[in-house]
Amino acid sequence: MQSDTNTSSKNMENMEEKKSNNNVEKQKGGLITMPFIFANEVCEKLAVVGFNANMISYLTTQLHMPLTKAANTLTNFGGTSGMTPLLGAFLADAYAGKFWTITAGSLIYLIGMTILTLSAILPQLRPPPCKGDEVCQEAGTGQLAILYISLILGALGSGGIRPCVAAFGAEQFDEKDPNQTTKTWKYFNWYYFVMGVAILLAVTVLVYIQDNIGWGWGLGIPTVAMFISVVPFILGYRLYRNLDPAGSPFTRLVQVSVSAFKKRNLSISDPKVLYQNDELDASICIDGKLIHSEEMTFLDKAAIVTEEDNVKSPNLWRLNTIHRVEELKCIIRMGPIWAAGILLITAYAQQSTFSLQQAKSMDRHLTKSFAIPAGSMSVFTMCSMLGTIVFYDRVFVPMARKFTGLDRGITFLHRMGIGFVISILATLVAGFVEVKRKHAALDHGLMNSHQTIPISALWLVPQYSLHGMAEAFMSIGHLEFFYDQAPESMRSTATAVFWTAISVGNYVSTFLVTMVHKYTAGPNGSNWLPDDNLNKGKLEYFYWLLTLLQAVNLIYYLWCVKIYTFKPIQIHSREAEESKDSVVELANKV
């Protein structure tokens, strides 16, 4: 008896200690952590965008790659960088936590950037410069290997950073705490705004350095910025709300699937008797427990209790709780809307490839002595995105709130839909601008020439600006959607899913460019997307093909929104917890 009493006493002490630690943990986070997280984000984006913004020029002018090969190299890199977040999310959610995953990813990215910077400095790592009218020597196998190694390391580093930074910052705000008035939807606006400012610096200052001073400095500066980004982030460690990893979310999803398959022949008489275990789910439903929904009921069979099941210590490959079943349902529900975001990224990807090549062929002078670098044209995208975010946060939301009654003005699904419409306008306008650019080339007898066409590159501003507006609506709404609708223990995974849409969008761009280049080739050498001279092509047809595909995609998205069901969750308010009240609020978030 004395032994049992001692054991019970120790258990009570452990519970009190755990509760005390949880209270300390809850006191962390908040606005005080934002300077550290945003400092990391600014330096990291300076590095990443400075690394990528003008890479098409580096590949074509320094490594002498053909245009389509260079474009596909970059979109393949973008695609791979969008897939590796799944690995980073798995490590963060299951083992390392978001803080250490971000730190490790930053260091790996730094190594990749250092290798590429060395290749830009050391002449033997690049092919010799072109001489006169001679055919330029393309980079050799060893030189391309250096490039690909640096790109692979960059993709792996991105896998640790991308799925965790946005979710880690959002986790610093506890929406159940009445003392924290900041909402996550505001945080995502701030996150994108800070990121946009960093990108703006990268596409102006860094691209100018790359074009006018040298690639050694142009790549070296973002490499140093990447190194600096790790320092403030680590310094803020003691201030962060660091939520412990709750185990592999992928394993839980597979366990539910296997359990449902094993019990596929059983029937459910009453959903109320399906298995629940609050103690088992405690670590994965801190903010609220998912409750049973009426969709995808075949998965509910994973929660049927049979005589073979031990409800006190269940075999999770045979029996799962309703909360775990609903986690899988949440992920499946998000799939169709995830897919809808792919084509917007495909359209957006052309800014760093064909839109940039358009700019290089046009007059970019603002004064007699200053010309905008082609890689800096995306400054108009960034300015438009930043202006739209400010307008959305300060003007649009307060106005919309009066009509909808929603704290965030409109739902993130409506926000995404507006972004889709603007993106359609962007590619439509881009096609007409390309027609005008080629008419100018024809009028001045420059159709077969690589000389600068006497038409201002400012004609490209509308398409760049519209893409920026679309980004402010669609991408932020997409990120909000994944963070909000994902199970709380899978938020890194959900953010990774957001990046996989970007990944697939880049791969679709590669596929589309390759197919169009292949099937529009004529016997006389004509092509919609020629390798040597855009003036001989039909780039406007390619833009209008993207417009048509996006219009079909918008119809698909509207259908997805119509059938979408928000996750059903029970939320215990902070006031209820402190008063030990058992009141439960049922919330379908928007």
BANU-493634 format. One record per residue (C-alpha): residue in three letters; x, z, y. Coordinates in steps of 0.05 Angstrom, whole numbers, padded with zeros to 5 digits, always signed. Last residue first. Layout:
<sites>
ALAXZY
...
</sites>
This chain:
<sites>
VAL-00266-00843+00603
LYS-00265-00783+00558
ASN-00321-00766+00509
ALA-00323-00690+00515
LEU-00360-00637+00475
GLU-00350-00570+00508
VAL-00343-00508+00465
VAL-00362-00438+00485
SER-00328-00387+00440
ASP-00311-00339+00496
LYS-00246-00300+00489
SER-00246-00291+00565
GLU-00178-00323+00571
GLU-00194-00378+00521
ALA-00261-00393+00555
GLU-00227-00399+00623
ARG-00175-00446+00593
SER-00230-00492+00567
HIS-00237-00505+00493
ILE-00247-00580+00483
GLN-00283-00609+00424
ILE-00267-00683+00416
PRO-00304-00748+00401
LYS-00259-00808+00414
PHE-00291-00861+00458
THR-00330-00916+00422
TYR-00313-00989+00434
ILE-00366-01042+00417
LYS-00377-01068+00488
VAL-00304-01060+00507
CYS-00282-01104+00449
TRP-00333-01158+00469
LEU-00307-01157+00540
TYR-00236-01164+00512
TYR-00255-01226+00471
ILE-00285-01259+00532
LEU-00222-01243+00571
ASN-00179-01272+00514
VAL-00216-01339+00520
ALA-00199-01340+00594
GLN-00127-01320+00578
LEU-00119-01379+00531
LEU-00146-01426+00583
THR-00099-01400+00637
LEU-00040-01403+00589
LEU-00056-01477+00576
TRP-00060-01484+00652
TYR+00011-01457+00659
PHE+00036-01504+00604
TYR+00002-01563+00638
GLU+00035-01545+00704
LEU+00103-01545+00669
LYS+00095-01619+00656
GLY+00167-01642+00653
LYS+00215-01689+00688
ASN+00222-01645+00749
LEU+00238-01586+00704
ASN+00307-01617+00689
ASP+00354-01602+00631
ASP+00317-01568+00575
PRO+00250-01603+00584
LEU+00185-01563+00579
TRP+00126-01612+00580
ASN+00171-01663+00547
SER+00194-01735+00557
GLY+00253-01761+00516
ASN+00226-01832+00510
PRO+00196-01818+00441
GLY+00156-01760+00470
ALA+00165-01685+00460
THR+00099-01649+00471
TYR+00098-01621+00400
LYS+00166-01588+00399
HIS+00170-01559+00470
VAL+00098-01535+00465
MET+00112-01503+00398
THR+00176-01469+00421
VAL+00146-01445+00487
LEU+00085-01417+00450
PHE+00126-01382+00397
THR+00173-01351+00448
SER+00115-01330+00491
VAL+00080-01302+00429
TYR+00143-01262+00416
ASN+00141-01235+00487
GLY+00068-01215+00481
VAL+00083-01183+00413
SER+00134-01138+00446
ILE+00091-01122+00506
ALA+00035-01103+00457
THR+00088-01063+00419
TRP+00101-01025+00484
PHE+00030-00998+00486
VAL+00036-00980+00412
ALA+00098-00940+00430
THR+00056-00903+00481
ALA+00007-00886+00426
THR+00064-00863+00380
SER+00090-00818+00435
ARG+00018-00793+00443
MET+00008-00781+00369
SER-00002-00705+00367
GLU-00055-00711+00421
PRO-00097-00761+00383
ALA-00097-00827+00422
GLN-00154-00841+00471
ASP-00122-00813+00534
TYR-00050-00837+00524
PHE-00070-00906+00499
PHE-00122-00918+00553
GLU-00078-00892+00609
LEU-00023-00941+00587
HIS-00073-00999+00586
GLY-00100-00979+00654
ILE-00030-00977+00682
SER-00015-01045+00651
MET-00080-01079+00672
PHE-00092-01057+00744
ALA-00023-01052+00774
GLU+00003-01108+00730
ALA-00053-01155+00752
MET-00035-01141+00825
GLY+00038-01157+00810
HIS+00019-01221+00773
LEU-00022-01241+00834
SER+00038-01230+00879
TYR+00084-01274+00837
GLN+00032-01329+00834
PRO+00018-01326+00909
VAL+00093-01321+00928
LEU+00113-01386+00893
TRP+00100-01427+00955
LEU+00153-01382+00987
ALA+00204-01424+00950
SER+00200-01471+01009
ILE+00201-01546+00995
PRO+00262-01589+01008
ILE+00280-01596+00934
THR+00350-01569+00918
GLN+00391-01620+00880
HIS+00386-01625+00804
SER+00366-01698+00807
ASN+00321-01743+00767
MET+00257-01728+00806
LEU+00296-01722+00871
GLY+00270-01783+00909
HIS+00245-01743+00968
ASP+00171-01757+00957
LEU+00179-01746+00882
ALA+00212-01678+00891
ALA+00157-01657+00939
HIS+00104-01681+00890
LYS+00140-01640+00837
ARG+00134-01576+00878
LYS+00061-01590+00894
VAL+00043-01598+00820
GLU+00082-01534+00805
VAL+00041-01497+00858
PHE-00023-01521+00824
GLY+00000-01494+00756
ALA+00021-01427+00786
VAL-00049-01419+00817
LEU-00082-01422+00749
THR-00029-01376+00720
ALA-00042-01323+00773
LEU-00118-01331+00773
ILE-00121-01314+00699
SER-00077-01253+00713
ILE-00127-01230+00765
VAL-00184-01232+00715
PHE-00145-01193+00663
GLY-00126-01139+00713
ILE-00199-01129+00732
GLY-00214-01119+00658
MET-00159-01067+00652
ARG-00188-01025+00708
HIS-00257-01030+00675
LEU-00228-01002+00611
PHE-00190-00948+00650
THR-00257-00923+00674
ILE-00273-00927+00747
GLY-00263-00877+00804
ARG-00214-00831+00768
ASP-00257-00769+00780
LEU-00319-00807+00758
GLY-00383-00800+00800
THR-00393-00875+00795
PHE-00415-00892+00866
LYS-00378-00841+00908
ARG-00318-00844+00861
ALA-00311-00918+00875
MET-00294-00905+00948
PRO-00245-00849+00932
VAL-00213-00891+00877
PHE-00206-00955+00919
VAL-00174-00926+00981
ARG-00116-00878+00965
ASP-00101-00890+00892
TYR-00121-00964+00887
PHE-00090-00982+00954
VAL-00026-00946+00937
ILE-00024-00979+00868
THR-00040-01048+00899
GLY+00016-01041+00950
LEU+00066-01023+00895
MET+00044-01081+00851
SER+00046-01131+00908
CYS+00115-01107+00929
MET+00138-01111+00857
THR+00112-01181+00846
PHE+00140-01205+00912
VAL+00208-01175+00893
SER+00201-01220+00831
MET+00234-01273+00873
SER+00299-01234+00868
GLY+00324-01274+00808
ALA+00322-01337+00850
PRO+00368-01305+00901
ILE+00334-01307+00970
ALA+00375-01349+01018
PHE+00409-01324+01081
SER+00451-01363+01130
LYS+00402-01413+01160
THR+00346-01361+01154
LEU+00295-01347+01100
HIS+00329-01398+01054
ARG+00300-01405+00984
ASP+00293-01481+00983
MET+00268-01498+00914
SER+00302-01515+00847
LYS+00323-01443+00833
ALA+00252-01419+00847
GLN+00223-01465+00793
GLN+00275-01439+00744
LEU+00253-01368+00760
SER+00181-01387+00747
PHE+00203-01417+00681
THR+00240-01356+00654
SER+00234-01287+00686
GLN+00165-01300+00714
GLN+00143-01333+00649
ALA+00139-01264+00615
TYR+00076-01247+00655
ALA+00036-01300+00619
THR+00056-01274+00550
ILE+00046-01203+00575
LEU-00026-01220+00594
LEU-00033-01253+00526
ILE-00017-01189+00488
GLY-00065-01141+00523
ALA-00126-01160+00482
ALA-00090-01139+00418
TRP-00087-01066+00441
ILE-00162-01070+00456
PRO-00174-01092+00383
GLY-00128-01037+00355
MET-00154-00977+00394
ARG-00210-00963+00345
ILE-00161-00963+00286
ILE-00117-00910+00320
CYS-00177-00866+00335
LYS-00204-00874+00264
LEU-00137-00850+00236
GLU-00140-00788+00279
GLU-00213-00779+00258
VAL-00191-00770+00186
ARG-00140-00719+00207
HIS-00192-00679+00246
ILE-00242-00684+00188
THR-00191-00650+00144
ASN-00154-00683+00087
LEU-00158-00679+00011
ARG-00122-00720-00042
TRP-00053-00738-00014
LEU-00059-00676+00030
ASN-00057-00631-00032
PRO-00097-00572-00004
SER-00073-00500+00001
LYS-00136-00459+00014
VAL-00184-00516-00004
ASN-00153-00528-00072
ASP-00183-00593-00095
GLU-00199-00610-00167
GLU-00271-00586-00161
THR-00283-00637-00106
VAL-00281-00630-00030
ILE-00296-00695+00008
ALA-00250-00703+00068
ALA-00216-00768+00046
LYS-00286-00795+00034
ASP-00294-00796+00110
LEU-00251-00859+00111
PHE-00310-00899+00083
THR-00350-00873+00142
MET-00316-00923+00189
GLU-00361-00901+00246
GLU-00409-00841+00248
SER-00360-00794+00282
HIS-00337-00725+00259
ILE-00302-00680+00308
LEU-00232-00683+00337
LYS-00206-00614+00355
GLY-00180-00597+00424
ASP-00118-00586+00466
ILE-00077-00552+00411
CYS-00100-00601+00358
ILE-00038-00619+00317
SER-00006-00550+00307
ALA-00072-00515+00290
ASP-00094-00567+00239
LEU-00079-00526+00176
GLU-00108-00463+00209
ASP-00170-00499+00232
ASN-00186-00524+00162
GLN-00245-00571+00156
TYR-00270-00608+00095
LEU-00335-00647+00097
VAL-00398-00604+00086
LYS-00430-00624+00152
PRO-00425-00698+00134
ASP-00481-00688+00083
SER-00490-00725+00018
ILE-00425-00764+00019
SER-00414-00809-00041
LEU-00354-00814-00087
ASN-00327-00880-00113
ARG-00274-00887-00059
LYS-00245-00819-00074
LYS-00174-00844-00089
PHE-00179-00895-00033
ALA-00200-00842+00018
SER-00142-00797-00002
VAL-00092-00855+00003
SER-00117-00874+00072
VAL-00116-00802+00096
GLN-00046-00792+00070
VAL-00022-00857+00103
LEU-00047-00833+00171
ARG-00015-00765+00161
THR+00052-00796+00142
PHE+00050-00840+00204
PRO+00038-00779+00247
SER+00103-00748+00222
GLY+00105-00674+00236
ALA+00079-00634+00295
PRO+00142-00640+00339
ASP+00145-00580+00386
LEU+00119-00588+00456
ASN+00173-00583+00509
ARG+00139-00563+00574
TYR+00198-00575+00619
LEU+00233-00528+00668
ARG+00291-00507+00623
TYR+00311-00579+00611
GLY+00314-00600+00684
LEU+00390-00610+00684
ILE+00383-00657+00624
PHE+00342-00707+00665
PRO+00386-00699+00726
VAL+00447-00721+00685
VAL+00419-00776+00640
SER+00403-00824+00696
ILE+00475-00822+00722
PHE+00500-00860+00661
MET+00446-00913+00669
ALA+00464-00919+00742
VAL+00536-00932+00722
THR+00513-00988+00677
PRO+00467-01014+00732
ILE+00529-01019+00777
GLY+00573-01052+00724
LEU+00524-01110+00711
GLY+00525-01138+00781
TRP+00596-01114+00794
GLY+00624-01154+00735
TRP+00572-01209+00747
GLY+00601-01226+00814
ILE+00594-01220+00889
ASN+00540-01271+00908
ASP+00493-01281+00849
GLN+00503-01214+00814
ILE+00506-01176+00879
TYR+00441-01208+00903
VAL+00409-01192+00836
LEU+00429-01119+00844
VAL+00404-01111+00915
THR+00338-01148+00909
VAL+00312-01148+00837
ALA+00341-01079+00823
LEU+00317-01046+00887
LEU+00246-01071+00873
ILE+00251-01047+00801
ALA+00268-00977+00825
VAL+00208-00978+00873
GLY+00163-01004+00817
MET+00184-00947+00770
VAL+00167-00897+00824
PHE+00099-00930+00833
TYR+00087-00937+00758
TYR+00099-00863+00748
TRP+00058-00843+00809
ASN-00002-00883+00783
PHE+00008-00853+00714
TYR+00010-00783+00745
LYS-00055-00795+00781
TRP-00089-00813+00715
THR-00058-00751+00685
LYS-00094-00705+00733
THR-00060-00659+00783
THR-00102-00597+00799
GLN-00059-00550+00758
ASN-00082-00479+00773
PRO-00147-00493+00734
ASP-00106-00501+00670
LYS-00143-00544+00619
GLU-00111-00606+00649
ASP-00042-00581+00630
PHE+00007-00626+00667
GLN+00079-00632+00641
GLU+00051-00672+00582
ALA+00042-00731+00628
GLY+00117-00734+00641
PHE+00133-00733+00566
ALA+00081-00787+00553
ALA+00111-00833+00605
VAL+00183-00820+00583
CYS+00171-00819+00507
PRO+00151-00888+00482
ARG+00200-00925+00528
ILE+00263-00884+00522
GLY+00281-00880+00448
GLY+00262-00951+00431
SER+00294-00975+00495
GLY+00360-00951+00467
LEU+00349-00992+00404
ALA+00333-01054+00445
GLY+00395-01043+00488
LEU+00437-01035+00426
ILE+00409-01101+00400
LEU+00423-01135+00466
SER+00495-01111+00468
ILE+00506-01134+00396
TYR+00473-01201+00413
LEU+00519-01214+00472
ILE+00582-01194+00434
ALA+00560-01239+00376
LEU+00549-01296+00425
GLN+00623-01292+00446
GLY+00645-01290+00373
THR+00602-01351+00355
GLY+00624-01392+00415
ALA+00591-01397+00483
GLU+00572-01468+00503
GLN+00624-01514+00533
CYS+00596-01550+00593
VAL+00592-01625+00589
GLU+00640-01654+00639
ASP+00614-01676+00707
GLY+00660-01630+00746
LYS+00691-01575+00705
CYS+00646-01522+00676
PRO+00676-01452+00671
PRO+00710-01431+00606
PRO+00666-01397+00552
ARG+00659-01321+00558
LEU+00692-01262+00522
GLN+00762-01288+00538
PRO+00747-01282+00613
LEU+00739-01205+00611
ILE+00693-01179+00665
ALA+00625-01206+00642
SER+00640-01188+00570
LEU+00660-01118+00593
THR+00592-01110+00627
LEU+00557-01131+00563
ILE+00594-01078+00523
THR+00579-01024+00575
MET+00506-01044+00575
GLY+00501-01034+00500
ILE+00536-00966+00504
LEU+00489-00943+00559
TYR+00428-00963+00519
ILE+00453-00918+00463
LEU+00462-00860+00512
SER+00393-00869+00542
GLY+00361-00870+00473
ALA+00394-00805+00455
THR+00369-00770+00517
ILE+00298-00798+00510
THR+00296-00776+00437
TRP+00322-00707+00456
PHE+00266-00695+00506
LYS+00210-00726+00466
GLY+00217-00683+00404
ALA+00269-00691+00349
TYR+00230-00691+00284
ALA+00161-00720+00274
ASP+00134-00738+00342
ALA+00200-00758+00373
LEU+00229-00793+00311
PHE+00165-00832+00298
ALA+00159-00850+00372
GLY+00231-00877+00373
LEU+00218-00919+00311
LEU+00153-00947+00341
PRO+00191-00956+00407
THR+00235-01007+00370
MET+00180-01060+00371
GLY+00178-01073+00446
SER+00253-01080+00453
THR+00249-01131+00396
GLY+00199-01172+00436
GLY+00239-01167+00501
PHE+00301-01189+00463
ASN+00261-01246+00433
THR+00236-01263+00503
LEU+00307-01264+00529
THR+00335-01306+00473
ASN+00275-01353+00478
ALA+00289-01366+00551
ALA+00363-01378+00538
LYS+00348-01426+00481
THR+00296-01462+00524
LEU+00346-01468+00582
PRO+00406-01492+00542
MET+00460-01437+00539
HIS+00522-01444+00584
LEU+00548-01373+00573
GLN+00561-01362+00647
THR+00510-01408+00681
THR+00454-01410+00630
LEU+00459-01340+00599
TYR+00476-01306+00665
SER+00420-01343+00702
ILE+00369-01323+00649
MET+00397-01252+00655
ASN+00374-01245+00727
ALA+00322-01191+00719
ASN+00348-01163+00653
PHE+00407-01117+00666
GLY+00386-01099+00736
VAL+00318-01086+00706
VAL+00346-01039+00654
ALA+00396-01004+00698
LEU+00353-00995+00760
LYS+00297-00975+00712
GLU+00340-00920+00681
CYS+00363-00895+00749
VAL+00291-00891+00776
GLU+00263-00862+00711
ASN+00316-00808+00706
ALA+00303-00788+00778
PHE+00228-00790+00762
ILE+00237-00740+00705
PHE+00280-00692+00746
PRO+00238-00698+00810
MET+00173-00690+00769
THR+00190-00623+00736
ILE+00167-00581+00795
LEU+00099-00617+00795
GLY+00077-00581+00731
GLY+00117-00560+00671
LYS+00128-00490+00648
GLN+00078-00433+00650
LYS+00046-00458+00587
GLU+00111-00448+00549
VAL+00114-00376+00571
ASN+00043-00366+00545
ASN+00061-00400+00479
ASN+00121-00354+00472
SER+00076-00294+00482
LYS+00027-00320+00430
LYS+00084-00331+00381
GLU+00110-00260+00394
GLU+00040-00232+00384
MET+00032-00272+00319
ASN+00100-00249+00295
GLU+00083-00176+00311
MET+00016-00182+00275
ASN+00052-00211+00214
LYS+00103-00155+00216
SER+00047-00103+00217
SER+00011-00137+00159
THR+00076-00137+00119
ASN+00088-00064+00135
THR+00017-00046+00114
ASP+00023-00086+00049
SER+00089-00050+00033
GLN+00056+00018+00047
MET+00000+00000+00000
</sites>
